[in-house]
């Protein structure tokens, strides 16, 4: 169906934080440093959530006829 999974979001977040070099930013104020810490751990948090989730069975939507 082309829907992103939690693993996909974790991969995207990891890629973007590495691309933008979030962890190497310096001279941040308090709030920016907190956001930096949050973003630095977000991909791992999403990955752990994805590992705990049960994979859904085939989705059957009555309103979606293929």
Secondary structure as the mmCIF struct_conf table of DSSP 4:
data_model
#
loop_
_struct_conf.conf_type_id
_struct_conf.id
_struct_conf.beg_label_comp_id
_struct_conf.beg_label_asym_id
_struct_conf.beg_label_seq_id
_struct_conf.end_label_comp_id
_struct_conf.end_label_asym_id
_struct_conf.end_label_seq_id
HELX_LH_PP_P HELX_LH_PP_P1 UNK A 3 UNK A 5
HELX_RH_AL_P HELX_RH_AL_P1 UNK A 6 UNK A 19
TURN_TY1_P TURN_TY1_P1 UNK A 20 UNK A 21
HELX_RH_3T_P HELX_RH_3T_P1 UNK A 22 UNK A 24
BEND BEND1 UNK A 27 UNK A 27
HELX_RH_AL_P HELX_RH_AL_P2 UNK A 30 UNK A 52
BEND BEND2 UNK A 53 UNK A 53
HELX_LH_PP_P HELX_LH_PP_P2 UNK A 54 UNK A 56
TURN_TY1_P TURN_TY1_P2 UNK A 62 UNK A 63
#
